[in-house]
Amino acid sequence: MKLRVKQIFSTMFAMLLMLCSSVSYADDALDATSHLDNIQGQVWQGTRDGKPGEGSLFYRLEFGSDDTVQVIKQSGGFNHSEIQHWALSGHDLTISSQPGALITDFDGAKISFVEAETMRFSLDGDGFNIHKWYQNRAFGHVLLVLIGLMLLNELCRRFKYSNYLLWFILPIVLIPLWSSYGVTYWFKWVKLYSVVGAAALFTLIRFTKIGDMKWAKFGAAAFLAINISEAVMQDFSMGNLANILNAIGGVLSIITLAGWAQIFADKSKQQDMIWPAMTTFWIIAYDVWNIVFVYLNFPGSATAQMMVLIAATLPALFIKKGTWLQARAFTLAGSFMYYFSCPFMYESNVVPMPRNDELMLAAGLASFVINSAYAYVFFTGKWKRRQALAAAS
């Protein structure tokens, strides 16, 4: 049975790699006239790595029944929607803003069809892809991410050698493929290898004597703290009130981590890595902080990343308690590896969340409040225990 499951997994992964590798963009633009006749009434979306201090940029183009297009642009601290005009220039599409417009990103840009459902934006050496959007397919993809990552977590729990394949071999073998897609934003690369490193360490803690060593237990907690710190730095660099509130929430998540010395690999068949001191309240506060971080900084990824969080939280709360950190590492590393292997799958199936300045501020405030509440409970509990010990002595 184990061999059959491994064969099925290997076959599915090979098919995924073939799918990802088969996508290429033509050097010459396709005949735009065959597409522009039908572009009216369609929705196209694209995500773009921003400059330092911008996070990731998300664009949504809603073409009207005439020559107008509603352009929506979202990024850290920027959330605008404007009516602009599109036209056919030779075999390329052009989008022009109105005088005094806040969104001028498409002015002077070359937008060419490279596939029937993909356009390529090019301007001053910069470029990104814009994909035709299908609502049902996008929602289906979000559900697929959730189910797929929950299955991945169970695969890693139940089959020892799948961990070595996923977290030790593939992150090296796939570097040429990942590099070929032009993912340049530093945060994504740092996040990828930090979470893969965490999954690799957790594998050693579960299946080797390293799990008995204090430095490994500290390292497990440190990986979590470092990953939160990376996001906190990103939030503080944005400088917006919503981001700053969320960053403070992230700092509170770090300083309320406790009981790392109790981490151990249990004696069950799965040899799960357990963190007994990881409370449900902390997990929920962390989840709120993390989804707010993605919502503020990477709007094109917010819905999918919410599924990644749920994929780790549900098993830890309802399948086996104490395994949240292990599940978080497996699902987050798996999601980043999937994104780097098939970025077009994520980018063409974005489900945008409602977003405006008021909602962004409310989200940052919610993260601050819930993490402050947990910090109050945490430090009050510590103070009471110290008082009780002092009275007993």
KEKE-3310 file (N, C-alpha, C; in steps of 0.2 Angstrom, whole numbers, plus 5000, padded with zeros to 4 digits):
npx = (5004:5009:5020:5012:5005:5016:5020:5009:5010:5022:5020:5010:5017:5027:5019:5014:5026:5029:5018:5021:5033:5030:5025:5028:5033:5029:5041:5037:5023:5006:4993:4984:4972:4963:4959:4955:4943:4934:4936:4929:4919:4926:4936:4953:4968:4982:4998:5012:5029:5033:5043:5055:5047:5034:5028:5019:5011:4994:4984:4968:4958:4944:4935:4925:4909:4913:4926:4931:4940:4940:4952:4960:4970:4981:4991:5003:4997:4991:4977:4967:4954:4951:4943:4949:4955:4956:4964:4968:4984:4992:4997:4996:4989:4984:4983:4977:4978:4968:4970:4978:4976:4978:4983:4995:5002:5001:5003:5011:5015:5019:5007:5005:4998:5003:4998:4982:4975:4983:4992:5006:5014:5025:5038:5051:5060:5054:5042:5027:5015:4998:4982:4968:4953:4943:4929:4924:4934:4944:4939:4938:4952:4957:4950:4956:4969:4968:4963:4973:4985:4981:4981:4994:5001:4996:5002:5016:5016:5013:5021:5037:5049:5044:5046:5060:5061:5054:5059:5072:5078:5071:5070:5083:5085:5075:5079:5084:5072:5064:5071:5070:5058:5058:5056:5058:5057:5064:5058:5050:5059:5067:5058:5053:5065:5067:5056:5056:5068:5065:5055:5064:5072:5062:5059:5071:5071:5060:5064:5077:5091:5093:5082:5082:5091:5095:5098:5091:5078:5077:5080:5069:5059:5065:5065:5052:5050:5059:5053:5042:5048:5053:5042:5037:5047:5045:5032:5034:5043:5034:5027:5014:4999:4991:4999:5009:5002:4999:5012:5016:5008:5014:5026:5022:5017:5029:5036:5028:5029:5032:5039:5047:5057:5050:5047:5045:5047:5034:5029:5021:5015:5016:5026:5026:5030:5029:5022:5019:5016:5010:4997:4979:4974:4985:4988:4977:4977:4990:4986:4977:4985:4994:4986:4982:4994:4997:4986:4988:5000:5002:4991:4986:4988:4981:4969:4972:4983:4976:4970:4981:4984:4973:4974:4984:4980:4967:4970:4979:4970:4959:4963:4976:4982:4994:5002:5004:5014:5023:5013:5011:5024:5025:5014:5016:5028:5026:5016:5024:5033:5025:5020:5032:5035:5024:5020:5010:4998:4994:4994:4985:4973:4968:4958:4951:4950:4938:4943:4949:4954:4948:4945:4958:4964:4955:4958:4972:4971:4963:4972:4981:4974:4969:4981:4987:4978:4980:4993:4991:4984:4994:5005:4999:4995:5008:5013:5004:5007:5020:5018:5011:5020:5029:5022:5020:5033)
npy = (4994:5006:5008:5009:5021:5030:5029:5034:5047:5051:5050:5060:5071:5072:5074:5087:5094:5093:5100:5112:5115:5115:5127:5141:5157:5166:5173:5182:5193:5186:5187:5200:5205:5194:5192:5204:5207:5201:5205:5214:5215:5206:5200:5203:5199:5202:5200:5208:5210:5222:5237:5240:5243:5243:5230:5217:5220:5221:5219:5222:5221:5227:5225:5236:5238:5246:5256:5257:5253:5247:5250:5242:5244:5237:5238:5238:5250:5257:5258:5259:5263:5266:5273:5270:5270:5259:5253:5247:5246:5243:5227:5226:5229:5244:5254:5269:5282:5295:5313:5318:5306:5293:5281:5276:5267:5259:5268:5271:5258:5242:5230:5214:5200:5184:5171:5163:5166:5174:5189:5200:5212:5225:5237:5248:5238:5231:5218:5209:5196:5196:5188:5180:5180:5168:5165:5154:5144:5150:5150:5136:5133:5139:5131:5119:5121:5121:5108:5100:5104:5100:5086:5085:5087:5076:5066:5069:5066:5052:5045:5042:5044:5053:5065:5067:5067:5079:5090:5090:5085:5090:5104:5108:5102:5108:5121:5127:5127:5135:5147:5151:5157:5170:5176:5189:5196:5198:5194:5183:5173:5172:5168:5156:5147:5148:5142:5130:5125:5124:5114:5104:5103:5099:5087:5080:5081:5073:5060:5057:5056:5069:5076:5075:5084:5100:5111:5109:5109:5122:5128:5125:5133:5145:5146:5148:5161:5168:5168:5175:5187:5192:5195:5205:5215:5218:5224:5235:5242:5247:5258:5262:5265:5254:5244:5246:5243:5230:5225:5227:5218:5206:5206:5204:5191:5185:5187:5180:5167:5152:5138:5131:5121:5110:5103:5089:5073:5062:5045:5039:5030:5039:5047:5061:5078:5087:5101:5105:5116:5125:5135:5135:5148:5156:5151:5155:5169:5171:5167:5176:5188:5184:5182:5195:5202:5196:5201:5215:5217:5208:5208:5200:5187:5184:5177:5164:5162:5162:5150:5142:5144:5139:5126:5121:5124:5117:5103:5103:5106:5098:5085:5080:5087:5099:5098:5109:5117:5109:5106:5118:5122:5111:5114:5127:5127:5118:5126:5137:5130:5125:5137:5143:5133:5133:5147:5153:5147:5151:5165:5166:5163:5171:5175:5189:5199:5209:5226:5241:5257:5259:5246:5240:5247:5243:5229:5229:5234:5224:5214:5219:5220:5207:5200:5208:5205:5192:5193:5199:5190:5180:5186:5189:5177:5172:5180:5178:5164:5165:5173:5163:5153:5161:5163:5150:5146)
npz = (5000:5004:4995:4983:4986:4986:4973:4966:4970:4966:4952:4950:4954:4944:4933:4936:4935:4921:4916:4921:4915:4901:4898:4889:4883:4868:4857:4848:4846:4846:4834:4838:4834:4833:4846:4852:4847:4855:4868:4875:4889:4897:4910:4916:4925:4934:4943:4950:4955:4966:4969:4982:4997:4992:4991:4984:4968:4963:4949:4941:4927:4920:4907:4897:4888:4878:4873:4885:4901:4917:4928:4941:4954:4967:4981:4994:5004:4993:4984:4972:4960:4943:4928:4912:4895:4882:4867:4850:4844:4831:4832:4845:4862:4870:4884:4891:4903:4911:4911:4926:4933:4945:4943:4932:4927:4915:4905:4890:4889:4882:4877:4874:4866:4871:4872:4870:4881:4889:4891:4889:4898:4895:4898:4898:4901:4911:4915:4916:4917:4911:4915:4908:4917:4925:4934:4941:4939:4946:4960:4961:4961:4972:4982:4978:4982:4996:4999:4993:5001:5013:5011:5008:5020:5027:5020:5022:5036:5037:5028:5029:5020:5010:5015:5015:5001:4997:5005:5005:4993:4981:4983:4979:4966:4958:4957:4944:4937:4944:4944:4931:4929:4933:4946:4956:4968:4983:4996:4993:4989:5001:5010:5004:5005:5019:5025:5019:5024:5038:5037:5033:5045:5054:5050:5053:5067:5069:5065:5068:5080:5082:5086:5100:5104:5112:5105:5092:5096:5100:5088:5080:5086:5083:5069:5067:5073:5066:5053:5056:5060:5047:5040:5049:5047:5034:5035:5043:5035:5026:5031:5033:5043:5045:5042:5052:5064:5062:5061:5074:5080:5075:5082:5095:5094:5093:5105:5114:5112:5119:5129:5121:5124:5127:5115:5106:5097:5096:5101:5092:5078:5067:5071:5075:5077:5091:5100:5115:5122:5113:5111:5107:5107:5104:5091:5084:5085:5079:5066:5062:5062:5052:5040:5038:5036:5023:5016:5017:5010:5000:4990:4979:4983:4994:4997:4993:5002:5014:5013:5014:5028:5034:5030:5038:5051:5053:5054:5065:5075:5075:5070:5076:5090:5095:5084:5076:5072:5065:5054:5049:5044:5034:5025:5021:5016:5005:4998:4994:4986:4976:4970:4965:4956:4947:4944:4936:4938:4951:4948:4938:4944:4954:4967:4972:4987:4996:4997:5003:5009:5022:5026:5026:5036:5047:5047:5050:5063:5069:5070:5078:5090:5094:5095:5105:5115:5117:5122:5134:5141:5142:5148:5160:5165:5167:5177:5188:5190:5195:5206:5214:5216:5223:5235:5239:5242)
capx = (5000:5014:5023:5007:5004:5022:5020:5004:5012:5028:5017:5006:5022:5030:5014:5014:5032:5028:5014:5024:5039:5027:5022:5033:5030:5032:5045:5033:5016:5001:4989:4980:4965:4959:4957:4952:4936:4930:4939:4924:4915:4930:4941:4959:4971:4990:5002:5018:5033:5034:5049:5055:5042:5028:5026:5017:5006:4989:4980:4962:4956:4937:4934:4918:4906:4915:4933:4934:4942:4941:4958:4960:4977:4981:4998:5004:4996:4988:4971:4963:4951:4949:4941:4954:4953:4960:4964:4972:4989:4996:4995:4996:4984:4987:4979:4979:4975:4965:4974:4977:4975:4983:4986:4998:5006:5000:5004:5017:5017:5017:5004:5005:4996:5008:4994:4975:4972:4989:4995:5013:5015:5032:5039:5057:5064:5051:5037:5023:5009:4991:4979:4961:4950:4937:4928:4923:4940:4948:4937:4940:4959:4957:4948:4961:4975:4966:4963:4980:4990:4980:4983:5002:5002:4995:5007:5022:5015:5012:5026:5044:5053:5041:5049:5067:5061:5051:5062:5080:5080:5067:5072:5089:5084:5071:5082:5084:5065:5061:5075:5068:5051:5060:5053:5064:5056:5068:5055:5048:5065:5069:5052:5054:5070:5067:5051:5059:5073:5061:5052:5069:5074:5057:5060:5077:5069:5055:5066:5084:5092:5094:5076:5084:5096:5091:5098:5086:5071:5077:5080:5062:5055:5068:5063:5045:5051:5063:5049:5037:5052:5054:5036:5037:5052:5041:5027:5037:5046:5029:5026:5007:4997:4988:5005:5013:4998:5000:5019:5016:5005:5019:5031:5018:5017:5036:5038:5023:5031:5034:5039:5051:5061:5046:5046:5048:5044:5031:5031:5016:5017:5018:5032:5024:5034:5024:5024:5013:5014:5007:4990:4974:4973:4991:4987:4972:4980:4995:4983:4974:4991:4997:4982:4982:5000:4997:4981:4990:5006:5002:4984:4985:4989:4978:4964:4976:4987:4971:4969:4987:4984:4968:4976:4988:4976:4962:4973:4982:4965:4954:4966:4981:4984:5001:5006:5002:5020:5024:5009:5012:5030:5024:5009:5018:5034:5022:5013:5029:5036:5020:5020:5038:5035:5019:5017:5005:4992:4992:4993:4979:4967:4967:4951:4952:4946:4936:4949:4949:4958:4945:4946:4965:4965:4952:4962:4978:4968:4960:4978:4984:4969:4969:4988:4987:4973:4984:4999:4989:4982:5000:5009:4995:4996:5015:5014:5000:5011:5026:5015:5009:5026:5032:5018:5021:5040)
capy = (5000:5012:5008:5012:5028:5033:5029:5039:5054:5053:5051:5066:5077:5072:5077:5094:5097:5093:5105:5119:5116:5115:5134:5146:5163:5167:5179:5187:5193:5183:5191:5203:5206:5188:5192:5210:5208:5197:5207:5217:5212:5201:5202:5201:5200:5201:5202:5211:5211:5229:5240:5240:5247:5242:5223:5215:5224:5217:5223:5219:5225:5225:5229:5238:5236:5250:5256:5259:5248:5249:5248:5242:5243:5236:5236:5240:5257:5259:5255:5264:5261:5271:5271:5272:5269:5254:5254:5243:5249:5238:5221:5227:5233:5250:5257:5276:5285:5301:5318:5318:5300:5291:5274:5278:5261:5256:5273:5269:5251:5237:5224:5209:5193:5178:5165:5165:5169:5178:5195:5202:5219:5227:5244:5250:5232:5227:5215:5204:5193:5197:5182:5181:5177:5164:5165:5147:5141:5153:5147:5129:5133:5140:5124:5114:5123:5119:5101:5098:5105:5096:5080:5085:5087:5069:5062:5069:5063:5045:5042:5045:5046:5058:5071:5068:5069:5085:5095:5089:5084:5094:5111:5109:5099:5112:5128:5129:5128:5141:5153:5152:5161:5177:5178:5193:5199:5195:5191:5177:5168:5171:5164:5149:5143:5148:5137:5123:5124:5122:5107:5099:5102:5096:5080:5077:5080:5067:5053:5055:5058:5076:5078:5075:5090:5106:5116:5108:5112:5130:5130:5124:5139:5150:5146:5152:5168:5172:5169:5181:5193:5194:5199:5211:5220:5220:5228:5241:5246:5250:5264:5264:5264:5247:5239:5246:5240:5223:5223:5226:5211:5201:5207:5201:5184:5182:5187:5176:5160:5149:5131:5127:5116:5104:5101:5082:5068:5057:5038:5036:5028:5045:5051:5068:5083:5090:5107:5105:5123:5129:5135:5137:5155:5159:5149:5159:5176:5171:5166:5183:5192:5182:5184:5202:5203:5195:5205:5221:5217:5204:5207:5195:5181:5184:5172:5157:5161:5160:5143:5139:5144:5134:5119:5119:5125:5112:5096:5104:5107:5092:5078:5079:5093:5099:5097:5115:5120:5104:5106:5125:5121:5107:5117:5134:5126:5115:5131:5141:5126:5125:5144:5143:5128:5135:5153:5155:5144:5156:5171:5167:5161:5175:5177:5196:5200:5216:5230:5248:5260:5257:5238:5238:5249:5238:5223:5230:5235:5218:5210:5222:5219:5200:5199:5211:5202:5186:5195:5201:5183:5176:5188:5189:5170:5171:5184:5174:5158:5167:5175:5157:5150:5165:5162:5143:5146)
capz = (5000:5005:4988:4978:4987:4984:4965:4964:4972:4961:4945:4950:4954:4937:4928:4937:4932:4914:4915:4922:4910:4895:4897:4886:4880:4861:4856:4844:4849:4842:4831:4843:4831:4834:4853:4854:4845:4860:4875:4879:4894:4900:4916:4916:4931:4934:4949:4948:4960:4967:4972:4990:5000:4989:4992:4977:4965:4959:4944:4938:4921:4919:4900:4896:4881:4873:4873:4892:4905:4924:4930:4948:4957:4974:4983:5001:5005:4987:4983:4968:4954:4938:4921:4907:4888:4878:4860:4847:4841:4827:4835:4853:4866:4874:4889:4892:4908:4910:4915:4933:4935:4950:4940:4926:4926:4908:4900:4886:4890:4876:4880:4868:4867:4870:4872:4869:4888:4892:4888:4892:4899:4894:4899:4901:4903:4916:4912:4920:4913:4913:4913:4907:4923:4925:4942:4944:4939:4952:4966:4961:4962:4980:4985:4977:4986:5003:5000:4991:5006:5019:5009:5008:5027:5029:5016:5026:5043:5036:5024:5031:5014:5006:5018:5012:4994:4997:5008:5004:4986:4976:4983:4975:4959:4955:4956:4937:4934:4948:4942:4924:4929:4934:4952:4958:4974:4988:5001:4991:4989:5008:5013:5001:5008:5026:5027:5017:5029:5044:5036:5034:5052:5058:5048:5057:5073:5070:5063:5070:5087:5082:5090:5107:5106:5114:5099:5087:5098:5099:5081:5078:5088:5080:5062:5067:5075:5061:5048:5058:5059:5040:5038:5053:5044:5028:5037:5046:5029:5022:5034:5034:5050:5045:5042:5058:5069:5061:5063:5082:5082:5074:5087:5101:5092:5094:5112:5118:5110:5125:5130:5115:5126:5127:5109:5105:5093:5100:5100:5088:5071:5063:5074:5074:5081:5096:5104:5120:5125:5108:5113:5102:5106:5100:5084:5081:5085:5073:5059:5060:5060:5045:5034:5038:5033:5016:5014:5016:5006:4993:4989:4974:4986:5001:4997:4993:5008:5019:5013:5017:5035:5036:5029:5044:5057:5054:5056:5072:5080:5074:5069:5081:5093:5096:5078:5072:5069:5059:5049:5046:5039:5028:5021:5019:5011:4999:4994:4990:4980:4971:4967:4961:4950:4943:4946:4932:4941:4956:4946:4934:4947:4960:4970:4975:4993:4996:4999:5003:5015:5028:5027:5027:5043:5051:5047:5055:5070:5072:5071:5084:5096:5096:5098:5112:5120:5119:5126:5141:5144:5142:5154:5166:5168:5170:5184:5193:5192:5199:5213:5217:5218:5228:5241:5241:5245)
cpx = (5004:5017:5018:5006:5010:5022:5015:5007:5018:5025:5014:5011:5025:5025:5014:5020:5032:5024:5017:5029:5036:5025:5028:5029:5033:5036:5041:5026:5012:4997:4984:4973:4960:4956:4953:4945:4931:4932:4934:4920:4920:4934:4947:4963:4978:4993:5009:5023:5035:5041:5049:5051:5035:5024:5024:5011:5001:4985:4974:4959:4949:4935:4926:4915:4908:4923:4936:4935:4943:4947:4959:4967:4978:4988:4998:5003:4993:4983:4966:4960:4949:4947:4946:4951:4958:4959:4969:4977:4993:4993:4996:4991:4987:4981:4981:4975:4972:4970:4973:4976:4980:4986:4988:5003:5006:5002:5011:5019:5015:5014:5002:5002:5001:5004:4987:4972:4978:4991:5001:5013:5023:5033:5046:5061:5060:5045:5033:5018:5002:4986:4971:4958:4944:4935:4927:4929:4944:4946:4938:4948:4960:4956:4953:4967:4974:4967:4970:4985:4988:4982:4991:5004:5002:5000:5014:5022:5016:5018:5033:5048:5051:5044:5056:5066:5059:5055:5070:5082:5077:5069:5079:5088:5080:5073:5082:5077:5063:5065:5072:5062:5052:5056:5059:5063:5059:5064:5052:5053:5067:5064:5052:5059:5070:5062:5053:5064:5070:5058:5058:5072:5069:5057:5066:5075:5064:5059:5073:5085:5093:5088:5077:5088:5092:5092:5093:5079:5071:5077:5073:5058:5058:5066:5056:5046:5055:5058:5044:5041:5053:5048:5035:5041:5048:5036:5029:5040:5040:5027:5019:5004:4994:4994:5009:5009:4999:5007:5020:5013:5009:5024:5028:5018:5024:5037:5033:5024:5034:5035:5042:5055:5057:5044:5049:5044:5041:5032:5025:5019:5019:5024:5031:5029:5028:5026:5018:5011:5011:5000:4985:4974:4979:4990:4982:4974:4985:4991:4980:4980:4994:4993:4982:4988:5000:4992:4984:4996:5006:4995:4982:4985:4985:4973:4967:4980:4982:4970:4975:4987:4979:4970:4981:4984:4971:4965:4976:4976:4960:4957:4971:4983:4991:5005:5006:5009:5023:5020:5010:5019:5028:5019:5012:5024:5031:5019:5018:5032:5031:5020:5026:5038:5030:5016:5011:4998:4990:4990:4986:4972:4966:4960:4952:4948:4944:4942:4948:4953:4955:4946:4953:4966:4962:4955:4968:4976:4966:4966:4981:4980:4970:4976:4989:4983:4977:4990:4997:4987:4989:5004:5006:4996:5003:5016:5010:5004:5017:5024:5013:5015:5030:5029:5019:5028:5040)
cpy = (5006:5013:5011:5019:5032:5034:5034:5046:5056:5054:5058:5072:5078:5075:5085:5097:5098:5099:5112:5120:5117:5122:5138:5151:5164:5173:5184:5187:5189:5189:5194:5204:5200:5188:5198:5211:5205:5200:5211:5213:5207:5204:5199:5203:5199:5203:5203:5212:5219:5231:5239:5245:5247:5235:5221:5219:5219:5222:5219:5224:5222:5229:5230:5235:5241:5250:5258:5252:5251:5246:5248:5240:5243:5235:5239:5248:5260:5255:5259:5260:5267:5269:5274:5269:5264:5255:5249:5247:5244:5231:5220:5231:5239:5252:5264:5278:5292:5306:5318:5312:5297:5284:5276:5272:5258:5261:5271:5262:5247:5231:5220:5203:5188:5172:5168:5169:5172:5184:5197:5209:5220:5234:5245:5244:5228:5224:5210:5201:5195:5191:5184:5177:5174:5163:5158:5143:5143:5150:5140:5129:5134:5134:5119:5115:5120:5112:5098:5098:5101:5088:5079:5084:5079:5065:5062:5066:5055:5042:5045:5048:5051:5065:5072:5070:5077:5091:5095:5089:5089:5101:5113:5107:5105:5120:5131:5131:5135:5147:5155:5157:5168:5180:5182:5196:5195:5191:5184:5171:5167:5167:5157:5145:5143:5142:5130:5121:5121:5115:5102:5098:5098:5088:5076:5076:5074:5061:5052:5058:5066:5079:5078:5081:5096:5111:5115:5110:5119:5132:5129:5130:5145:5151:5150:5159:5172:5173:5175:5188:5196:5198:5205:5217:5223:5225:5235:5245:5249:5257:5266:5262:5257:5242:5240:5243:5232:5221:5222:5220:5205:5201:5203:5194:5181:5182:5183:5169:5157:5141:5127:5121:5109:5101:5094:5078:5063:5050:5035:5034:5033:5048:5058:5072:5087:5096:5108:5112:5128:5129:5137:5145:5159:5157:5154:5166:5176:5171:5173:5188:5190:5183:5191:5205:5202:5200:5212:5222:5214:5203:5201:5188:5179:5178:5165:5156:5160:5153:5139:5138:5139:5127:5117:5119:5119:5105:5097:5104:5101:5085:5076:5085:5093:5099:5103:5117:5116:5105:5113:5125:5117:5111:5123:5132:5123:5121:5135:5137:5126:5132:5144:5139:5130:5141:5155:5152:5148:5162:5172:5165:5165:5176:5184:5196:5207:5220:5237:5251:5258:5250:5237:5241:5245:5231:5223:5231:5228:5213:5212:5220:5212:5198:5202:5208:5195:5187:5196:5194:5180:5179:5189:5182:5169:5174:5180:5168:5160:5169:5168:5154:5154:5163:5155:5142:5150)
cpz = (5000:4998:4983:4979:4984:4976:4963:4965:4967:4954:4945:4950:4947:4932:4929:4934:4925:4912:4915:4917:4903:4893:4894:4883:4873:4861:4852:4846:4844:4839:4835:4840:4832:4841:4855:4852:4851:4867:4879:4883:4898:4906:4915:4922:4930:4941:4947:4955:4961:4969:4979:4993:4997:4990:4985:4975:4962:4955:4942:4933:4919:4912:4899:4890:4876:4873:4880:4896:4912:4926:4938:4950:4964:4976:4990:5001:4999:4985:4979:4962:4949:4932:4916:4900:4885:4871:4857:4843:4837:4830:4842:4856:4870:4878:4891:4898:4906:4913:4922:4937:4940:4947:4933:4924:4919:4903:4896:4886:4883:4880:4874:4870:4866:4870:4871:4876:4892:4888:4892:4892:4899:4894:4902:4904:4909:4913:4917:4915:4916:4910:4912:4913:4922:4933:4944:4944:4945:4958:4967:4963:4970:4984:4984:4981:4993:5004:4998:4997:5012:5017:5010:5015:5029:5026:5020:5033:5042:5033:5025:5025:5010:5009:5015:5004:4993:4999:5008:4997:4981:4977:4980:4968:4955:4954:4949:4935:4938:4946:4935:4924:4931:4940:4955:4965:4980:4993:4999:4991:4997:5011:5011:5005:5016:5028:5025:5022:5036:5043:5036:5041:5055:5056:5052:5064:5074:5069:5065:5077:5087:5087:5097:5109:5107:5108:5094:5089:5098:5092:5078:5079:5084:5073:5062:5068:5070:5055:5050:5058:5052:5038:5042:5050:5038:5030:5039:5040:5025:5025:5035:5040:5050:5046:5049:5063:5068:5063:5071:5084:5081:5079:5094:5100:5094:5101:5116:5116:5117:5125:5124:5118:5127:5121:5108:5100:5097:5097:5095:5081:5066:5065:5074:5079:5085:5099:5109:5122:5120:5109:5107:5101:5103:5093:5081:5080:5079:5066:5057:5058:5053:5039:5033:5034:5025:5013:5012:5011:5000:4992:4984:4977:4992:5002:4997:4999:5014:5019:5015:5025:5037:5036:5035:5050:5059:5057:5063:5077:5080:5073:5074:5084:5095:5090:5073:5068:5064:5053:5045:5042:5033:5023:5018:5014:5005:4995:4990:4985:4974:4967:4963:4955:4945:4945:4942:4935:4947:4953:4941:4937:4954:4961:4974:4981:4993:5000:4998:5009:5022:5031:5029:5034:5048:5052:5051:5062:5073:5074:5078:5091:5098:5098:5104:5117:5122:5124:5133:5144:5146:5148:5160:5170:5171:5177:5189:5195:5196:5206:5217:5220:5223:5235:5243:5245:5252)
residu = (MET:LYS:LEU:ARG:VAL:LYS:GLN:ILE:PHE:SER:THR:MET:PHE:ALA:MET:LEU:LEU:MET:LEU:CYS:SER:SER:VAL:SER:TYR:ALA:ASP:ASP:ALA:LEU:ASP:ALA:THR:SER:HIS:LEU:ASP:ASN:ILE:GLN:GLY:GLN:VAL:TRP:GLN:GLY:THR:ARG:ASP:GLY:LYS:PRO:GLY:GLU:GLY:SER:LEU:PHE:TYR:ARG:LEU:GLU:PHE:GLY:SER:ASP:ASP:THR:VAL:GLN:VAL:ILE:LYS:GLN:SER:GLY:GLY:PHE:ASN:HIS:SER:GLU:ILE:GLN:HIS:TRP:ALA:LEU:SER:GLY:HIS:ASP:LEU:THR:ILE:SER:SER:GLN:PRO:GLY:ALA:LEU:ILE:THR:ASP:PHE:ASP:GLY:ALA:LYS:ILE:SER:PHE:VAL:GLU:ALA:GLU:THR:MET:ARG:PHE:SER:LEU:ASP:GLY:ASP:GLY:PHE:ASN:ILE:HIS:LYS:TRP:TYR:GLN:ASN:ARG:ALA:PHE:GLY:HIS:VAL:LEU:LEU:VAL:LEU:ILE:GLY:LEU:MET:LEU:LEU:ASN:GLU:LEU:CYS:ARG:ARG:PHE:LYS:TYR:SER:ASN:TYR:LEU:LEU:TRP:PHE:ILE:LEU:PRO:ILE:VAL:LEU:ILE:PRO:LEU:TRP:SER:SER:TYR:GLY:VAL:THR:TYR:TRP:PHE:LYS:TRP:VAL:LYS:LEU:TYR:SER:VAL:VAL:GLY:ALA:ALA:ALA:LEU:PHE:THR:LEU:ILE:ARG:PHE:THR:LYS:ILE:GLY:ASP:MET:LYS:TRP:ALA:LYS:PHE:GLY:ALA:ALA:ALA:PHE:LEU:ALA:ILE:ASN:ILE:SER:GLU:ALA:VAL:MET:GLN:ASP:PHE:SER:MET:GLY:ASN:LEU:ALA:ASN:ILE:LEU:ASN:ALA:ILE:GLY:GLY:VAL:LEU:SER:ILE:ILE:THR:LEU:ALA:GLY:TRP:ALA:GLN:ILE:PHE:ALA:ASP:LYS:SER:LYS:GLN:GLN:ASP:MET:ILE:TRP:PRO:ALA:MET:THR:THR:PHE:TRP:ILE:ILE:ALA:TYR:ASP:VAL:TRP:ASN:ILE:VAL:PHE:VAL:TYR:LEU:ASN:PHE:PRO:GLY:SER:ALA:THR:ALA:GLN:MET:MET:VAL:LEU:ILE:ALA:ALA:THR:LEU:PRO:ALA:LEU:PHE:ILE:LYS:LYS:GLY:THR:TRP:LEU:GLN:ALA:ARG:ALA:PHE:THR:LEU:ALA:GLY:SER:PHE:MET:TYR:TYR:PHE:SER:CYS:PRO:PHE:MET:TYR:GLU:SER:ASN:VAL:VAL:PRO:MET:PRO:ARG:ASN:ASP:GLU:LEU:MET:LEU:ALA:ALA:GLY:LEU:ALA:SER:PHE:VAL:ILE:ASN:SER:ALA:TYR:ALA:TYR:VAL:PHE:PHE:THR:GLY:LYS:TRP:LYS:ARG:ARG:GLN:ALA:LEU:ALA:ALA:ALA:SER)
# end
